[in-house]
Amino acid sequence: MADTDTALGAPAERREGRDKVTGLARYAAEHTVSGRVHAWPVAAAVARGSVRAIDTSEALRLPEVLTVLTHENAPRLADPDDPTLAVLQNSRVPHRGWPVALVVAETLEAARSGAAAVRVEYTAQDHDVTLTETHPGAYVPEEANGGYPAQREQGDPEGAFTSAAVRVDADYRVPPLHNHPMEPHAATAHWDNGRLVVHDSSQGTTVVRATLAALFRLPEDRVTVMSEHVGGGFGSKGTPRPHVVLAAMAARQTGRPVTVVLPRRLLPALVGHRAPTLHRLRLGATEQGSLTSLRHEVTTHTSRIKEFVEQAAVPARIMYAAPNSRTSHRVVPLDVPSPSWMRAPGEAPGMYALESAMDELAVALKMDPVELRIANEPDTEPDSGKPFSSRHLVECLREGARRFDWSHRDPRPGTRSAGPLLVGSGVAAAMYPVLIQPSTATAHARPDGSFIVRVNATDIGTGARTVLAQVAADALGVPLERVHTEIGNSDLPSASLAGGSSGTASWGWAVHEACTRLRAVLAEHTGSLPETGLTASADTEGSADADSDYSRHAFGAHFAEVTVDTVTGEVRVRSLLGVYAAGRILNARTARSQFIGGMTMGLGMALTEGSTMDAAFGDFTEADLAAYHVPAHADVPAVEAHWIDEDDPHLNPMGSKGIGEIGIVGTAAAIGNAVHHATGVRYRELPLTPDRVL
Ligand code: MOS
């Protein structure tokens, strides 16, 4: 039993890794229930208006086409809480790409041909998809995503700025960004004696089940939703999406199992996106580099049917001590698809702007940017005044600087070159809140000495199965290989979604508690176990409280070295280094992957990713992976992730903070700051593509 001490924190391999690389792992569209057919959506071709007439006769004459669902014949749903799920319920077109029909056919090819043969006439209205700071439709919402107040103000930020010795006043722009998981959104649904059974690609099926039950007016125990394997989500699968509603509708209408895979080109319209954010940063500081005024004001867009406000000014409430501050969000409803969660919503764009502005301030002060950040460390959380449960940002900066050989950097911009390449390095801080949701779990001891842990967690590629087994083995005091986990099925004890970097802490808390109870039961038990084994369960409603007397966040520091080609304008990242303080790291192998994955996504945000709204057409111009460029292997250089051990008793029984999102936070700023160091030019709009840089 020597290895039981190391179950938690050990670099255990992913339990499903072999199944994934050998193709045995099945994803939502690959569950071939007997008689399964396919459906393909027809997307609205106007940005605002309504369907005037829809002619499905030609589509229905095609071989193998079974039916065409439209708003005229589709099953009537109960009103959803989420208006993006009210598909085929009326003739309204709230944005381009909205589903106006669904063609069901024996084969995928026939469904697709059928979709091309549906004739739709629209009544089009003038649309507006262009976000500006001065848009007359802008308003201050009640709250931003995450429940944060839209505005906060302390002291006299304007007066303190005006009288500051050193000032930065800069605008930054982050374009719309798209989640684009490798596995598109897909669901296979069938009805079995009034029961709805669905394989969905989702970050959490407990909510999908509840949503489908409500939409189709069923008791929840007549719905089962499974997400056994998920090929990424990055937030876009954090809520139920139209594909799963469409699949269930089509299955009800045809009586056949139906698979809907959203075509990649429809993902930007139907599964959320990171809304564009326009940032104004105004920093005032003393000659010595103490912030006296900090203002971060954000303008963003949302759709006409749903208010979603990217909380990009929230990090500025946490990061730095400033006696006078103002953070605010304004939002403009436009005829655009509904924005939603994308990895580190709020923090990713917000920290790009804040950490770029801090770099500008360091340059203006002629101060080292690492030292500037350290000089503005707050004693308590600036916004709430609560003590930090743990905050080791300074240690992350120092350790990163040491590993990156920062002390040998010549701070003067534009002084390093290699042939036509300019070389520069940059730094930025990272932060992500600790989020925890109540969950339930059971732990079961079998007579053969093995254990089964059940919790409706979802493994979206993170290694959740594996780390939950580690949590269980640790709590039970048994070797890891004796613990089996069952996750990814809404019939299991209900649990929160894989989102907000909260999964491991939330599910792990329930697993830890169930296993701790089972261990106590076993300690009391004498003789061999009954044939049926012994079970203990836990529900962390009440204990796993999102509220705390402490301000709880993970912190980190990112360092980047870039080259900028003076002939082509191409920026390439030579190296990226992240150092994190995220509580106890529960699996060194999968944690490293999470950090590096986040940093890679931050690299894409900095250099290649972004889409533009075509004002005339009213849609995203870059809708597929040929036009929306995510980093490929050749774009990703040496990426290193390190962490410093944190012993924080105010988190959860494992002592862990979330790690899924912090890697993307601050990476784009570190790269942008390195580009400034290389060139002496400050670019304030992402991505840093050659056309901008040259
Ligand atoms: Mo993540 S954007 O919180 O699923």
Residues whose N, C-alpha, C, O or C-beta is under 5 A from the ligand:
A	BS01	MOS	F234 G235 G238 W341 M342 R343 A344 P345 A498 G499 G500 S501
